[in-house]
Amino acid sequence: MENKSESLVTVLTASLIHEVHIAKTLLANQGIESYIIDQNIATSIGTAFVEGYKLKVNALNLEKAKKILDEVDSSDN
């Protein structure tokens, strides 16, 4: 059985890598560690084969991370 505290879940998927880096920085500023998935694949084989870059966080931080990113997104509108 997988330990939920150690599983990674996707908090954001974006087609532009800079959007993922911005989100990663926002989360880091709040003490949430995150990981960019598919970044090296796009560099190796081209972005046509990647359906967006994924930012993953620990499952225990998912709700807090979503809230942080949603607050930033809503303040942009």
C-alpha positions as CSV (number, residue, x, y, z in Angstrom):
1,M,0.0,0.0,0.0
2,E,1.3,3.4,-0.9
3,N,1.9,6.0,1.8
4,K,-0.2,9.0,0.9
5,S,2.1,11.3,2.7
6,E,4.8,10.5,0.2
7,S,2.8,10.4,-3.0
8,L,3.0,13.2,-5.5
9,V,-0.1,14.7,-7.2
10,T,-0.4,17.2,-10.0
11,V,-1.4,20.7,-8.8
12,L,-0.9,22.5,-12.2
13,T,-0.5,21.6,-15.8
14,A,0.6,24.3,-18.2
15,S,1.8,24.4,-21.8
16,L,4.4,27.1,-21.1
17,I,7.3,26.2,-18.8
18,H,7.6,29.7,-17.4
19,E,4.1,29.4,-15.9
20,V,5.2,26.3,-14.1
21,H,8.3,28.0,-12.8
22,I,6.3,31.0,-11.5
23,A,3.9,28.6,-9.7
24,K,6.8,26.7,-8.3
25,T,8.3,29.9,-6.9
26,L,5.0,31.0,-5.4
27,L,4.6,27.6,-3.6
28,A,8.3,27.7,-2.4
29,N,7.7,31.1,-0.9
30,Q,4.9,29.5,1.2
31,G,7.1,26.5,2.2
32,I,5.7,24.0,-0.2
33,E,8.2,21.9,-2.1
34,S,7.2,21.1,-5.7
35,Y,8.6,19.2,-8.7
36,I,8.4,20.0,-12.4
37,I,7.6,16.9,-14.4
38,D,8.3,16.5,-18.2
39,Q,10.7,19.4,-18.4
40,N,13.6,17.3,-19.7
41,I,11.4,15.2,-22.0
42,A,10.4,18.3,-23.9
43,T,14.0,19.4,-24.2
44,S,15.0,15.9,-25.5
45,I,12.2,15.0,-27.9
46,G,10.4,18.3,-28.5
47,T,7.4,19.9,-27.1
48,A,5.1,18.4,-29.7
49,F,5.1,15.1,-27.7
50,V,4.5,16.6,-24.3
51,E,0.9,17.5,-23.3
52,G,2.0,20.2,-20.9
53,Y,4.4,20.5,-18.1
54,K,3.2,19.2,-14.7
55,L,3.9,20.7,-11.3
56,K,3.5,18.1,-8.6
57,V,3.4,18.5,-4.8
58,N,3.1,16.1,-1.9
59,A,-0.5,14.9,-1.6
60,L,-0.7,16.3,1.9
61,N,0.0,19.8,0.5
62,L,-2.4,19.7,-2.4
63,E,-5.2,21.7,-0.9
64,K,-2.9,24.4,0.4
65,A,-1.1,24.6,-2.9
66,K,-4.3,24.9,-4.9
67,K,-5.5,27.6,-2.6
68,I,-2.3,29.6,-3.1
69,L,-2.4,29.3,-6.9
70,D,-6.1,30.0,-7.1
71,E,-5.6,33.2,-5.0
72,V,-2.9,34.4,-7.4
73,D,-5.0,33.5,-10.4
74,S,-8.1,35.3,-9.1
75,S,-6.1,38.5,-8.3
76,D,-4.9,38.6,-11.9
77,N,-8.5,39.0,-13.2
